[in-house]
Amino acid sequence: MLHAQVDRLFRAIDALLATLLLAMVLMVFGNVVLRYAFNSGIVVSEELSRFCFVWLTFIGAIAVIARQRPPGHG
């Protein structure tokens, strides 16, 4: 029972990581397009993408440590 709950928790963590990465990519891409096309971007997207990157790093480190694999060793 505990093993199933832990598996669900890590699936939720993986989903959160994917959501943060998607949000970061969309904000940066959208800001680049807006700056290129309209010569102005969304100011808050820079800060939010940085925020997503920091949390992506922290939560990703937790996921890697929980799987007991060093980064880069698949």
N, C-alpha and C positions, 0 to 999 in steps of 0.2 A: 504494500500500500504506500509506504513512504517512497519507494523507488518510483512509483507512478507519479506521485506528486512532484518529486524532484524533476522528472522528465518533463512534466507540464510546465514547471517553472523555467527550465532551460529553453523550451520551445517558445515561451513568452519572451524570454530575454532575446532569443534570436530574432523574433518578430520585431521587438523594439529596436534592435540594432539595424535591421533592414529598413524600418520606418525612418529612423534618424538619418541613415545614409541617403535614402530617397529624398527626404526633405532637404538635406544639405545640397544634393545635386540639383534639384529643381530650383532652389533659391539662387544658387550661384549661376546656373545656366540662364535663368530668367533675368537676372541682373545683368549678365553679359549681353544678352539680346537687347534689353532695354537701353543699355548704355550705347550699344552700337547703332541701334535703329533710331532712338529718340534723344541721344546725347544726355540722358539722365537715368539714374537707376533708383532702386528702392534702398534707402539708407539703412533701414532696419534689417534688411536681408543679410548684410555683411555680419552684423552682430549675431543674428540668429544662426547663421551657418557656422560661425565660430563656436557658438554655444553647442550646437549639434555635434561638431567635431570633437570638442572636449568630452562630452558625455559618451560619444561613440568610442573614444579611446578608453575611458574608464570602465564602461560596461563591457567592452570587448576584452579588456584585460581580465575581468572577472570571469567571463565565459571561457577564456583560454586556460586560466588557472584551474577552473572547475573541471575541465576536461583533462587536466594533468598532462598537457602537451605544451612544450615551449613554442613561442611564436615562430612561424616559418617552417615547422616540421609537420604540417598537414595532419 
